[in-house]
Amino acid sequence: MSTNPYTLLNPGRVHAGAGSLAQLAELAGFFGARRVLVVSDKGVAAAGLVDAPCRALEAAGIRVTLIDSTPPEPEVRDVEAILESAHAAGSFDLVVGIGGGSAMDVAKIVAVLLAHPVSLRELLGRKAEIPARGLPTIMVPTTAGTGSEATPNSIILVPEDALKVGIVSAKLMPDAVILDPLLTLTLPAAVTASTGMDALTHAIECYCSRKANPFSDLYGLEAIRLISRSIRRAVSDGRDVAAREDMLTGAYWGGVCIATSSTTAVHALAYPLGGKYRVPHGLSNAILLPSVMAFNLEGSERRFAAMARAMGLDVDGMDDAAAGAAFVQALRELNADLGIPSSLRELGIREEDLDGLVDGAAKVTRLLDNNPRPMSRDDMRALYAALL
């Protein structure tokens, strides 16, 4: 656990529970909003999940502009196109992100770009920093996965580098969040599984991170407990509101963990899978998680034993190493139960791709430096190769 100073970042207001979406118009009024930009994606819009929020805002006398063109893996050009559409629609005083991590990440960065004369490429290239907070933002997740609603991060795909790049700034932290599990009831089982494993990965990595601290410990273990007890139920019966609420709360706590601690090598190795091969982020993390945790067990046995207990495993009487090994095995079994592929080959990755994957992962030093056990290029290659 980190002995350095640490910080807890949280959105200013969080409304949660079944039916909490009804408070959106009141929240918009709290920010004095009269012109609202809603950022979403085609799938969420087609499912009708933006209809009620937009109607509620309009009924409160608020002008709403909906841009639902966020793709699953937004590239620089996609964000620039959304920004151009927003400029063409007029001016705004509030941005609402409704959807999964991609829509919320885009909403957060667009809120900054609408308010300040800085370009996305300048921010991605570290040639400029976000000068100040942008327009106020409200995040409304429709998946229980990325925890973007609780993070100061915006992840954008840079195609020329075949890599996802994170813009990280406290000035991106959302002003308010609505966690309504009713918005997740129609999420398909496969998406529930991959996004749920993404959320679990956040909690696990942040608890193990070299930057782990009392805040991330508290939220990380609780997220592991909530997700572990409910993810199978949420996948098998999407209408289980209690399971969906556990998942949404666990994903939020995972996002809080990211904000106060950090993810580690799982995410570093996942980024090139998404950047070059377009493997969905949650799926990449799920496949990598057991293998990276098996690598990280050495030297972190006490923490792994604590995660085993949070997961509800019967590890009484075991020493920490044995309990940690049981935890890693439980992750493998969970993936199998959820139908997560066990091989990168199933996703089209071949042996000749390994060097490129290692090159991409090795660039993500921000996360590799947080890994509890140093990971060399040879270690990374061995991990990828074992998953073929």
Disulfide bonds with the S-S distance in Angstrom:
none
